[in-house]
Amino acid sequence: MTSMTTLPVASFSSDLQDWALQWQGVATLLFMVLIVFVMWRLVKVMPKTKPQRIKPASGQSVGWADVAGADDARAELVEIVEFLRDPARFRALGAKVPRGILLHGPPGTGKTLLAKAVAHESGAQFFAQSAASFVEMFAGLGAARIRRLFAVARKNAPAIIFIDELDAVGGRRGMDISGEKDQTLNQLLVEMDGFDTNKGNLVVIAASNLLEKLDPALLRPGRFDRQVFVSPPDVRGREGVLEVHTRSKPLEGVDLGLVAQQTSGLTGADLANICNEAAIFAARRGGTGITPVDFDHALERVIAGVQSRRVLNDHEKRVVAYHEAGHALCGELLPTVDRLHKISIVPRGRALGFTLNLPAEDRYLKTREELVDYMTVLMGGRVAEQLVFGAVTTGASDDLRRVAEIAGAMVTQYGMGTAGAARGVDGEGVPVSDLTLRLRDEERQELADEARRAAQRLIQIHRAKLDELARELLAREVLDRSAIDRIMGDVPPVARRAEPGLRVAAARRSERPGE
């Protein structure tokens, strides 16, 4: 009985194996066809990235009149414009147009705008594409897009190719596991070396915010011959940028020079945003023109953030008022700190309050004392909370982070440490001993403690002014420069002095036996 029941099962298994052997080739073929079909569909549904083409006479073109605040970079690019306009004059002297120009600098400084202006002023066709569009999951696709971009540009020569965010594909080779980025970069290097140098009618302009991450082969002469640093504009440059972005806006009593002085460190994109926000504020209140008040509101919005709808209870308002009063008091008493412009306890963005300090002029160097004074102002809010309420809150987290960053940079980047081991600045990849690391940690803590003690001393001496500032803030929520002058007018600034023996404190610790 058992053998009779197992016979059909064995027969079915044998038939199934025979059927699989007979149709194995067909099944394999169908599977391969299915894979090819899926890959074909993936390629078809992938987004088609084409370079953006801007003709010299199009409405999207930009001229030198539309570029302000980047005079140094513009002077470097004028030669490229002259060469593309009149190449015979340069070739008669044996000169060759630079094959590539790399614009690098902080975001928002106008690198793309400069490239468009070069194309317009020279009369050349402009082809723009982001480097991120060259990187795909399929091997060889990025290299094919590079070849297509250069082929299209050569057909429309004289032309300028602009590659934005070059670091997306131009990073150091050997760091990509898939190898796709390396293959794309190799194709870019070949295309830049393969120019028809006799014609010299094709120029590559690239922009990057991370120059140090680019492959050295890109930066050598023959590829990117010139590296132009595009820095944030100075006060004259900022005024020029503001004039460009307010041409079509009706202004009523706005001093653009004053606005330029109040926006030190901001880029052209920030200034354009301020002009647009000022116009929005004017339209919101139903005005017929943009006034200085609208620019003040726009400046606060761009720097401090959007006004929040959060509601604080009475105790939290008092804590925030004394916190901001502590910042303001230390800032008014220390003459090296940027002048205080406004204090507010109205929540904006992530902050529950803010103090707005605006520099009187552009400065590019700072001394050790100035940096410690700035840290003193940052510690003023936390110290005021502790002295008035006997406790500290989480409101000083951003202040403490910035103090740690400044103290760390003073020790490791600027060589402003007090101990001999902490004065040096290490090169990239240079090993550092455990003793040096410990000394630098002590140095950073010593600098932060110095700032905290200075803030505590200032607030304790001028406690009455701290209370007056806090009362005014609780009553009015916002104090402008005139209100600050009325409260602090009779208090002269103080000269911050280093504490005796502080500069050799870390050095003495390093002289302990066994160290």
TORBA-969288 format. One record per residue (C-alpha): residue in one letter; x, y, z. Coordinates in steps of 0.02 Angstrom, whole numbers, padded with zeros to 5 digits, always signed. Last residue first. Layout:
N
AXYZ/...
END
This chain:
515
E+02735+03323+01621/G+02814+03221+01762/P+02840+03371+01873/R+02721+03515+01836/E+02785+03640+01709/S+02633+03624+01594/R+02521+03692+01730/R+02629+03847+01740/A+02612+03876+01554/A+02424+03862+01568/A+02417+04002+01695/V+02545+04111+01608/R+02423+04232+01524/L+02310+04237+01675/G+02442+04302+01794/P+02354+04465+01827/E+02183+04473+01741/A+02185+04552+01568/R+02113+04726+01561/R+01954+04782+01475/A+01946+04969+01451/V+01780+05037+01511/P+01650+05135+01415/P+01577+05290+01501/V+01407+05280+01587/D+01302+05439+01578/G+01220+05398+01411/M+01176+05218+01456/I+00988+05238+01481/R+00954+05379+01358/D+01079+05309+01234/I+00990+05140+01237/A+00822+05225+01205/S+00895+05320+01056/R+00974+05163+00984/D+00813+05063+00983/L+00734+04966+01124/V+00601+04834+01088/E+00486+04744+01212/R+00420+04913+01277/A+00382+04883+01461/L+00481+04723+01487/L+00625+04796+01387/E+00624+04956+01488/R+00628+04858+01650/A+00772+04749+01587/L+00876+04901+01536/E+00846+04982+01706/D+00892+04823+01800/L+01056+04806+01703/K+01092+04991+01732/A+01076+04965+01920/R+01189+04811+01914/H+01333+04913+01841/I+01475+04847+01951/Q+01402+04672+01960/I+01370+04668+01774/L+01547+04719+01727/R+01630+04597+01848/Q+01522+04451+01792/A+01558+04488+01609/A+01746+04491+01641/R+01736+04330+01741/R+01641+04243+01601/A+01764+04304+01468/E+01913+04241+01568/D+01824+04076+01600/A+01799+04052+01411/L+01984+04089+01382/E+02037+03969+01519/Q+01924+03832+01451/R+02003+03848+01281/E+02177+03847+01355/E+02139+03694+01461/D+02081+03600+01307/R+02237+03660+01218/L+02348+03595+01357/R+02262+03426+01349/L+02285+03415+01161/T+02469+03463+01179/L+02495+03328+01311/D+02408+03197+01203/S+02530+03234+01063/V+02479+03308+00896/P+02508+03225+00728/V+02520+03338+00574/G+02387+03289+00447/E+02353+03467+00390/G+02473+03589+00469/D+02470+03631+00653/V+02462+03806+00723/G+02584+03842+00863/R+02542+03941+01019/A+02469+03794+01115/A+02632+03709+01162/G+02703+03875+01225/A+02555+03903+01339/T+02457+04064+01324/G+02357+04022+01169/M+02332+04151+01032/G+02402+04042+00892/Y+02264+04096+00772/Q+02204+03925+00715/T+02213+03804+00863/V+02201+03918+01015/M+02100+04066+00951/A+01994+03951+00843/G+01946+03845+00993/A+01902+03999+01097/I+01794+04067+00955/E+01703+03902+00927/A+01674+03872+01114/V+01606+04049+01136/R+01490+04021+00987/R+01422+03861+01064/L+01400+03945+01233/D+01299+04086+01156/D+01189+03962+01060/S+01150+03867+01221/A+01114+04024+01323/G+00925+04002+01327/T+00940+03833+01413/T+00924+03915+01582/V+01041+03970+01722/A+01001+03988+01906/G+01016+04116+02048/F+00883+04227+01969/V+00975+04393+01955/L+01159+04341+01960/Q+01135+04180+01862/E+01027+04258+01727/A+01147+04404+01707/V+01295+04284+01689/R+01206+04187+01552/G+01167+04347+01454/G+01340+04423+01476/M+01430+04267+01411/L+01410+04323+01230/V+01468+04499+01273/T+01622+04428+01358/M+01656+04318+01206/Y+01662+04477+01101/D+01780+04557+01226/V+01892+04402+01217/L+01898+04420+01028/E+01941+04604+01041/E+02079+04569+01167/R+02159+04438+01054/T+02163+04560+00910/K+02048+04561+00759/L+02087+04587+00575/Y+01969+04609+00427/R+01868+04761+00475/D+01726+04842+00379/E+01658+04997+00465/A+01535+05054+00599/P+01489+04876+00643/L+01308+04830+00681/N+01255+04742+00841/L+01076+04679+00851/T+01028+04605+01019/F+00906+04461+01013/G+00756+04380+01097/L+00669+04211+01111/A+00778+04142+00971/R+00725+03997+00859/G+00650+04111+00728/R+00607+04276+00809/P+00536+04294+00984/V+00506+04477+01035/I+00628+04517+01176/S+00716+04649+01073/I+00873+04754+01083/K+00930+04869+00941/H+01085+04950+00866/L+01229+04905+00982/R+01396+04963+00913/D+01519+04824+00870/V+01630+04777+01017/T+01799+04862+01046/P+01724+04994+01164/L+01667+04870+01299/L+01535+04952+01411/E+01395+04955+01282/G+01418+04774+01232/C+01425+04716+01412/L+01261+04805+01450/A+01177+04742+01291/H+01218+04559+01320/G+01160+04570+01501/A+01002+04662+01448/E+00966+04518+01327/H+00972+04393+01471/Y+00880+04509+01590/A+00736+04526+01467/V+00737+04340+01425/V+00724+04294+01610/R+00588+04424+01641/K+00489+04362+01491/E+00507+04182+01551/H+00434+04232+01721/D+00286+04323+01642/N+00237+04181+01526/L+00301+04176+01348/V+00187+04171+01194/R+00256+04098+01033/R+00194+04182+00874/S+00368+04198+00801/Q+00441+04344+00703/V+00540+04279+00555/G+00728+04272+00574/A+00864+04372+00662/I+00973+04427+00514/V+00852+04423+00367/R+00698+04474+00467/E+00788+04609+00564/L+00859+04684+00404/A+00687+04680+00323/H+00608+04771+00470/D+00744+04904+00465/F+00724+04918+00275/D+00538+04948+00296/V+00572+05081+00427/P+00690+05168+00305/T+00543+05191+00185/I+00489+05098+00028/G+00355+05187-00073/T+00168+05193-00102/G+00125+05113+00064/G-00013+04986+00097/R+00064+04910+00255/R+00093+04744+00166/A+00161+04829+00010/A+00296+04917+00111/F+00341+04757+00204/I+00355+04664+00037/A+00467+04800-00035/A+00580+04788+00117/E+00585+04598+00098/N+00642+04617-00082/C+00779+04740-00037/I+00837+04628+00107/N+00839+04475-00008/A+00948+04566-00134/L+01065+04613+00008/D+01077+04432+00065/A+01113+04374-00113/G+01250+04506-00129/T+01334+04441+00028/L+01321+04507+00206/G+01479+04539+00308/S+01436+04718+00353/T+01252+04759+00330/Q+01231+04917+00434/Q+01357+05018+00334/A+01267+04972+00172/V+01101+05027+00246/L+01180+05195+00288/G+01245+05214+00110/L+01074+05165+00043/D+00996+05314+00131/V+00809+05287+00110/G+00702+05445+00109/E+00561+05369+00006/L+00617+05236-00117/P+00514+05177-00266/K+00582+05008-00324/S+00639+04972-00503/R+00819+05021-00475/T+00820+04952-00297/H+00920+04793-00332/V+01060+04880-00426/E+01073+05021-00299/L+01083+04895-00156/V+01225+04804-00245/G+01318+04969-00267/E+01298+05011-00084/R+01362+04838-00039/G+01515+04865-00150/R+01555+05030-00066/V+01540+04948+00107/D+01642+04796+00058/P+01571+04653-00045/P+01581+04469+00005/S+01728+04386-00082/V+01741+04310-00255/F+01911+04225-00265/V+01968+04201-00444/Q+02069+04046-00490/R+02145+04060-00662/D+02220+03927-00774/F+02083+03801-00741/R+02138+03668-00864/G+02307+03709-00937/P+02376+03767-00771/R+02337+03643-00631/L+02177+03656-00531/L+02081+03512-00608/A+02223+03388-00585/P+02234+03438-00402/D+02060+03364-00370/L+01943+03485-00282/K+01910+03474-00094/E+02009+03632-00047/L+01908+03739-00166/L+01744+03705-00077/N+01620+03842-00127/S+01637+03805-00312/A+01602+03893-00477/A+01660+03845-00650/I+01698+03943-00808/V+01751+03846-00963/V+01803+03945-01116/L+01779+03899-01299/N+01842+04011-01439/G+02028+03976-01426/K+02041+03945-01612/N+02218+03877-01619/T+02195+03793-01450/D+02064+03674-01517/F+02018+03607-01347/G+02059+03428-01298/D+02132+03464-01127/M+01966+03526-01060/E+01875+03378-01135/V+02000+03254-01061/L+01986+03328-00887/L+01796+03324-00897/Q+01802+03141-00951/N+01915+03099-00804/L+01793+03188-00687/T+01648+03083-00750/Q+01749+02922-00729/D+01799+02973-00552/K+01619+03014-00509/E+01561+02844-00571/G+01696+02749-00477/S+01569+02658-00370/I+01669+02678-00209/D+01711+02862-00234/M+01863+02925-00136/G+01994+02877-00266/R+01985+03043-00357/R+01983+03207-00261/G+01820+03301-00287/G+01772+03373-00456/V+01597+03300-00473/A+01495+03388-00338/D+01643+03507-00308/L+01600+03596-00472/E+01447+03677-00394/D+01401+03765-00558/I+01478+03722-00725/F+01474+03868-00848/I+01523+03834-01028/I+01559+03990-01129/A+01539+03995-01317/P+01619+04060-01474/A+01567+03935-01532/N+01393+03861-01559/K+01447+03689-01623/R+01583+03684-01491/A+01456+03712-01352/V+01345+03568-01410/A+01494+03449-01414/F+01554+03509-01243/L+01386+03471-01163/R+01366+03304-01253/R+01538+03244-01195/I+01500+03292-01015/R+01330+03205-01026/A+01415+03046-01088/A+01538+03052-00942/G+01392+03064-00820/L+01304+02915-00900/G+01459+02805-00897/A+01409+02701-00747/F+01225+02711-00703/M+01184+02783-00531/E+01199+02962-00593/V+01318+03108-00570/F+01324+03234-00712/S+01171+03329-00650/A+01265+03373-00489/A+01390+03472-00592/S+01254+03599-00628/Q+01237+03655-00807/A+01256+03822-00897/F+01284+03854-01082/F+01315+04035-01133/Q+01338+04088-01314/A+01468+04223-01337/G+01440+04408-01367/S+01585+04453-01251/E+01479+04565-01139/H+01339+04437-01126/A+01449+04285-01091/V+01555+04377-00963/A+01398+04444-00877/K+01326+04269-00863/A+01487+04207-00779/L+01484+04354-00658/L+01304+04318-00609/T+01346+04136-00575/K+01486+04188-00455/G+01382+04322-00369/T+01432+04317-00185/G+01287+04208-00130/P+01386+04059-00066/P+01562+04096-00003/G+01707+04096-00127/H+01770+04013-00285/L+01767+04061-00468/L+01872+03942-00572/I+01922+04002-00745/G+01965+03876-00880/R+02051+03874-01048/P+02137+04041-01023/V+02144+04131-01192/K+02311+04117-01277/A+02436+04257-01307/G+02562+04249-01448/L+02565+04438-01475/A+02464+04430-01636/R+02352+04305-01546/F+02296+04441-01425/R+02241+04565-01557/A+02164+04426-01663/P+02051+04369-01518/D+01946+04529-01522/R+01780+04502-01432/L+01827+04335-01351/F+01992+04409-01292/E+01912+04568-01226/V+01784+04470-01126/I+01919+04357-01054/E+02019+04511-01004/V+01867+04584-00916/L+01859+04427-00808/E+02001+04474-00691/A+01935+04651-00668/R+01763+04580-00627/A+01835+04472-00489/D+01914+04624-00408/D+01758+04732-00431/A+01638+04609-00353/G+01513+04724-00264/A+01409+04760-00417/V+01350+04664-00570/D+01196+04722-00666/A+01291+04858-00759/W+01418+04727-00812/G+01282+04643-00914/V+01160+04499-00881/S+01067+04398-01012/Q+00899+04321-00968/G+00804+04434-01089/S+00902+04363-01234/A+01029+04460-01337/P+01183+04361-01282/K+01093+04192-01298/I+01066+04090-01140/R+01068+03901-01150/Q+01031+03795-00998/P+01117+03627-01018/K+01003+03478-01041/T+00958+03352-00909/K+00831+03221-00964/P+00750+03149-00809/M+00755+02958-00800/V+00594+02876-00862/K+00672+02811-01022/V+00830+02745-00938/L+00726+02650-00811/R+00614+02580-00948/W+00764+02516-01043/M+00835+02435-00885/V+00668+02349-00852/F+00658+02288-01033/V+00836+02221-01029/I+00800+02128-00868/L+00640+02053-00941/V+00731+01998-01097/M+00862+01912-00989/F+00724+01823-00891/L+00639+01768-01054/L+00802+01695-01118/T+00832+01601-00957/A+00655+01532-00961/V+00677+01476-01143/G+00840+01389-01103/Q+00768+01299-00953/W+00612+01240-01047/Q+00664+01059-01079/L+00759+01040-00916/A+00613+01110-00817/W+00491+00992-00903/D+00602+00841-00866/Q+00616+00892-00685/L+00427+00911-00671/D+00398+00741-00750/S+00516+00658-00627/S+00431+00742-00480/F+00259+00688-00545/S+00319+00506-00563/A+00392+00505-00388/V+00229+00570-00317/P+00126+00445-00417/L+00234+00299-00355/T+00229+00348-00171/T+00050+00291-00141/M+00075+00118-00220/S+00234+00087-00121/T+00142+00119+00042/M+00000+00000+00000/
END
